[in-house]
Amino acid sequence: MLRIDIRELRRGPVDTVGVIPASDPLLEGLELSLAEPLAVSGVLEPTGRGDFFWRGRLETRVNATCRRCLKEFVVSFDGPVEALFTPDPDLQDDPSVYPLSEPLTHVDVSGAVREELALALSMYPLCREDCAGLCPTCGADLNQGPCSCGRPASR
């Protein structure tokens, strides 16, 4: 569960676990295509100052298109997330801080999940680091070898 009741946090840290399907509205507008649901896990704990700190992990596989050769491939993603949630307006200008509104009844980590996933995934993925791309003249996939259009290889 990614929305935690404040009363649960009074007893100490709370485990957060969830599975977000590719069709979930939370992921709308991110211009990414999940190959499998997004698994979210972590621990939310009070800091003692009215703030809450979440240490989490995001795991999924994402459909991608190589920016050089235009082949479709799947990227595995497994990354940590750390987020501070606070009602303090003085801290809310920090991009790593997520605001909480009064009256404070719950902490919802789904906004942090969305943002951290979007920031962690490359906008320009490569199928492999040494991808040769496409010939700018004939469009042949240079990963398959030199093209036959006669253009000299550049790189």
N, C-alpha and C positions, 0 to 999 in steps of 0.2 A: 504494500500500500504506500502510495507516494504523498498522501495527505494525512498528516499526523495531528491528532487532537492534543492540545497543550496539556491537558490533564494527564495524559500518558507520560509526557516529558518531565513532570514533577517527580516521578519515581526514578528518573535517570534516563540513560540513552535508550533509544527505540530503534529497532531494526526496520529498515525500509526495503521492501522487495516488491518488484512489479514487472510485468511483461506488457510492453506497449506494441500493439500490432501496427503494421505498416499503414493501415488505413485510419489510424487514430487522428482526430482533429489536432492534437498537440503537435504533430509533425507537418501539418499543412503549411505550404509556402516555403519550406526549406529546400526545395528542389533537390531532393534525394529520394532514391528508391531503395527501400529496404528489401533485401533478399530473404530475410527472416525477421521475426519480431525482435524488438530491442529489449534486452534483459537489463534490469536496473536493480542494483543492490547497494546497501550502505547502512550507515548508522547516523542518526540525528541525535545530537546531544545539546543540552543547555550549557551555556558558557558561564553562567553565574551572574551575568550583567544584563539579563533580559534578551540576550541574543542567542542564536542557535547555530551550531556548526554541523555541517553535513559532510561526511567522507563517504564517497560512493564509487561505484564502478559501473561502466556502461559496456555492454557487449552486444555486437550484432555483426551482420554481414550486409554490405551495401553494393547494389548494382552500380557500376560506373562505366564511363566511356573514356578511353585513353585520349588525352588531348593531342597526342602526336599522330597515332595511326588510326584512331577512331574505332578500334575494336572494343567490344563490350567485354567486361570482366567483372569479377566479384572481389571486393576488398573486405578483409576481416578487420573489425575494429574491436579493441579491448583496451579501455583507458580509464584512468582514475579521474574523479571529480572531487573538488573541494569547494564548498560554498558557505558563505556566512549570510544568515538571515537576521535582519534587525529592524526594529521599529524606529530606531534613532535616525532622524532626518539629516543629521550632520554627516552620517556615514554613507548615505544613499547615493552620493555622487560617484562613489567608487564603483567601477564596472564589475568588480568581483563580489560585490555585496548585493543581496536581493532584499528589497524592501518588504516589510510586513506592515499591514494596515491595522489600525485600531477599530473596533475592539479585537484584541488578539485572541482568537479561539483555536486556530490551527496553523500549522506550517505546511505548505504545499511545495514540495521540491521539484515538481514537474517543470516549472519554468526554468530552473537551473539545468535540468536534464536536457531540455530543448536547446537552450543556448550553448551549453558545453558541447553537445553533439555537433551542432552546426559549426562551432569554432574549431573543433578537432579534426573534422573531415576536410580534406583538400578540395578546393574548388577546381583544381586542375590535375586530376589524377593521371598517373602513368601506369601502363600495364606492366612495365618493368623499367628500371632506371636507365638502361641503355637502349630504349626503344628508338629505332631509327626513323620512325614516322613514315609519311607518304612523300613520294616524289612530287615536287611542286609543279612539274610539267605534265606528267601523264597520270599521276595519282596512284601509281603502283605502291604496294606495301613494301618498303625497303627492308623490313624485317625478314622477308622471304628471299632477299638477295638483291643485287643490283637490277634496276629496271632496264628495259630495252629501248628507251627513247633516246639514248645517247647523251643525256645530260650528265656532266661530270659530277661525281659524288662530292658533296660538301659536308663538312662536320669537323 
